[in-house]
Amino acid sequence: MANKQKQFDIQLKKDAVKFCEDHPDMIHAECAAKLGVGNSTLARWKWEYKNNNNEVQFRGSGNFSSDLEKENARLRRELKNTQDALEILKKAISILGD
């Protein structure tokens, strides 16, 4: 069974960081529990917010900071798919060749 990670949108991340800032009386773990996210996840969002000009990053498909990064990711995917197909063909040839 595949381990699917939850993906949160940028607005939810910003709201979560704001919630923590608005409730300084709550400890970090309480904020995370109230928001339904992991403690380390919330800590990462807060760190990103603080270190990226009050913006949180969104990792996911189609969200690249430049066209060059997007093209680079596409080429890496294409290369990986081609390498996988080549390995399958090599195995098939060795099986059929015997």
ZADO-1210 file (C-alpha; in nm, 4 decimals, padded with zeros to 6 digits):
<atoms>
<atom x="00.0000" y="00.0000" z="00.0000" code="MET" pos="1"/>
<atom x="00.1394" y="00.3378" z="-00.1015" code="ALA" pos="2"/>
<atom x="00.2047" y="00.6001" z="00.1628" code="ASN" pos="3"/>
<atom x="00.0203" y="00.9112" z="00.0415" code="LYS" pos="4"/>
<atom x="00.1248" y="01.2403" z="00.1933" code="GLN" pos="5"/>
<atom x="-00.1353" y="01.5045" z="00.2598" code="LYS" pos="6"/>
<atom x="-00.0965" y="01.8183" z="00.0551" code="GLN" pos="7"/>
<atom x="-00.2001" y="02.1492" z="00.2046" code="PHE" pos="8"/>
<atom x="-00.2628" y="02.4631" z="00.0042" code="ASP" pos="9"/>
<atom x="-00.0751" y="02.7855" z="00.0653" code="ILE" pos="10"/>
<atom x="-00.3687" y="02.9619" z="00.2287" code="GLN" pos="11"/>
<atom x="-00.4068" y="02.6873" z="00.4907" code="LEU" pos="12"/>
<atom x="-00.0354" y="02.7085" z="00.5679" code="LYS" pos="13"/>
<atom x="-00.0515" y="03.0863" z="00.6083" code="LYS" pos="14"/>
<atom x="-00.3610" y="03.0561" z="00.8264" code="ASP" pos="15"/>
<atom x="-00.1895" y="02.7945" z="01.0429" code="ALA" pos="16"/>
<atom x="00.1151" y="03.0164" z="01.0972" code="VAL" pos="17"/>
<atom x="-00.1117" y="03.3139" z="01.1722" code="LYS" pos="18"/>
<atom x="-00.3106" y="03.1018" z="01.4191" code="PHE" pos="19"/>
<atom x="00.0093" y="03.0193" z="01.6083" code="CYS" pos="20"/>
<atom x="00.1139" y="03.3840" z="01.6110" code="GLU" pos="21"/>
<atom x="-00.2311" y="03.4904" z="01.7338" code="ASP" pos="22"/>
<atom x="-00.2239" y="03.2366" z="02.0198" code="HIS" pos="23"/>
<atom x="00.1123" y="03.2819" z="02.1951" code="PRO" pos="24"/>
<atom x="-00.0361" y="03.1297" z="02.5110" code="ASP" pos="25"/>
<atom x="-00.0636" y="02.7900" z="02.3372" code="MET" pos="26"/>
<atom x="00.2422" y="02.5704" z="02.3097" code="ILE" pos="27"/>
<atom x="00.3504" y="02.4602" z="01.9641" code="HIS" pos="28"/>
<atom x="00.2185" y="02.1040" z="02.0041" code="ALA" pos="29"/>
<atom x="-00.1250" y="02.2328" z="02.1057" code="GLU" pos="30"/>
<atom x="-00.1443" y="02.4526" z="01.7950" code="CYS" pos="31"/>
<atom x="-00.0496" y="02.1593" z="01.5734" code="ALA" pos="32"/>
<atom x="-00.3073" y="01.9329" z="01.7370" code="ALA" pos="33"/>
<atom x="-00.5829" y="02.1949" z="01.7046" code="LYS" pos="34"/>
<atom x="-00.5001" y="02.2439" z="01.3373" code="LEU" pos="35"/>
<atom x="-00.4770" y="01.8725" z="01.2666" code="GLY" pos="36"/>
<atom x="-00.1219" y="01.8803" z="01.1330" code="VAL" pos="37"/>
<atom x="00.1985" y="01.7247" z="01.2558" code="GLY" pos="38"/>
<atom x="00.4187" y="01.9084" z="01.5000" code="ASN" pos="39"/>
<atom x="00.7203" y="01.9024" z="01.2677" code="SER" pos="40"/>
<atom x="00.5058" y="02.0064" z="00.9707" code="THR" pos="41"/>
<atom x="00.3834" y="02.3144" z="01.1513" code="LEU" pos="42"/>
<atom x="00.7379" y="02.3932" z="01.2659" code="ALA" pos="43"/>
<atom x="00.8610" y="02.3746" z="00.9043" code="ARG" pos="44"/>
<atom x="00.5813" y="02.6067" z="00.7864" code="TRP" pos="45"/>
<atom x="00.6710" y="02.8573" z="01.0576" code="LYS" pos="46"/>
<atom x="01.0403" y="02.8364" z="00.9654" code="TRP" pos="47"/>
<atom x="00.9630" y="02.8828" z="00.5941" code="GLU" pos="48"/>
<atom x="00.7330" y="03.1765" z="00.6714" code="TYR" pos="49"/>
<atom x="00.9984" y="03.3444" z="00.8834" code="LYS" pos="50"/>
<atom x="01.2845" y="03.2850" z="00.6375" code="ASN" pos="51"/>
<atom x="01.1030" y="03.3527" z="00.3073" code="ASN" pos="52"/>
<atom x="00.9676" y="03.7069" z="00.3428" code="ASN" pos="53"/>
<atom x="00.6501" y="03.5976" z="00.5193" code="ASN" pos="54"/>
<atom x="00.5658" y="03.3390" z="00.2535" code="GLU" pos="55"/>
<atom x="00.5301" y="02.9654" z="00.2882" code="VAL" pos="56"/>
<atom x="00.6430" y="02.7337" z="00.0135" code="GLN" pos="57"/>
<atom x="00.4140" y="02.4966" z="-00.1678" code="PHE" pos="58"/>
<atom x="00.5757" y="02.1776" z="-00.2840" code="ARG" pos="59"/>
<atom x="00.3772" y="01.9985" z="-00.5442" code="GLY" pos="60"/>
<atom x="00.3360" y="01.9445" z="-00.9127" code="SER" pos="61"/>
<atom x="00.3127" y="02.2559" z="-01.1214" code="GLY" pos="62"/>
<atom x="00.4441" y="02.4920" z="-00.8554" code="ASN" pos="63"/>
<atom x="00.7909" y="02.5956" z="-00.9601" code="PHE" pos="64"/>
<atom x="00.9590" y="02.9266" z="-00.9016" code="SER" pos="65"/>
<atom x="01.0736" y="02.9515" z="-01.2638" code="SER" pos="66"/>
<atom x="01.0123" y="02.8025" z="-01.6057" code="ASP" pos="67"/>
<atom x="01.3647" y="02.6618" z="-01.5966" code="LEU" pos="68"/>
<atom x="01.2858" y="02.4588" z="-01.2826" code="GLU" pos="69"/>
<atom x="00.9643" y="02.3335" z="-01.4394" code="LYS" pos="70"/>
<atom x="01.1441" y="02.2226" z="-01.7556" code="GLU" pos="71"/>
<atom x="01.4217" y="02.0636" z="-01.5498" code="ASN" pos="72"/>
<atom x="01.1675" y="01.8594" z="-01.3511" code="ALA" pos="73"/>
<atom x="00.9944" y="01.7495" z="-01.6731" code="ARG" pos="74"/>
<atom x="01.3229" y="01.6372" z="-01.8257" code="LEU" pos="75"/>
<atom x="01.4201" y="01.4448" z="-01.5114" code="ARG" pos="76"/>
<atom x="01.0828" y="01.2655" z="-01.5155" code="ARG" pos="77"/>
<atom x="01.1226" y="01.1842" z="-01.8835" code="GLU" pos="78"/>
<atom x="01.4765" y="01.0536" z="-01.8283" code="LEU" pos="79"/>
<atom x="01.3637" y="00.8338" z="-01.5381" code="LYS" pos="80"/>
<atom x="01.0751" y="00.6911" z="-01.7425" code="ASN" pos="81"/>
<atom x="01.3085" y="00.6187" z="-02.0345" code="THR" pos="82"/>
<atom x="01.5632" y="00.4491" z="-01.8077" code="GLN" pos="83"/>
<atom x="01.2890" y="00.2340" z="-01.6534" code="ASP" pos="84"/>
<atom x="01.1609" y="00.1316" z="-01.9974" code="ALA" pos="85"/>
<atom x="01.5139" y="00.0443" z="-02.1086" code="LEU" pos="86"/>
<atom x="01.5678" y="-00.1771" z="-01.8024" code="GLU" pos="87"/>
<atom x="01.2422" y="-00.3613" z="-01.8740" code="ILE" pos="88"/>
<atom x="01.3465" y="-00.4187" z="-02.2350" code="LEU" pos="89"/>
<atom x="01.6892" y="-00.5462" z="-02.1285" code="LYS" pos="90"/>
<atom x="01.5277" y="-00.7960" z="-01.8902" code="LYS" pos="91"/>
<atom x="01.2767" y="-00.9065" z="-02.1535" code="ALA" pos="92"/>
<atom x="01.5529" y="-00.9624" z="-02.4114" code="ILE" pos="93"/>
<atom x="01.7584" y="-01.1670" z="-02.1645" code="SER" pos="94"/>
<atom x="01.4572" y="-01.3831" z="-02.0775" code="ILE" pos="95"/>
<atom x="01.3503" y="-01.4336" z="-02.4401" code="LEU" pos="96"/>
<atom x="01.7082" y="-01.4862" z="-02.5556" code="GLY" pos="97"/>
<atom x="01.7615" y="-01.7914" z="-02.3311" code="ASP" pos="98"/>
</atoms>
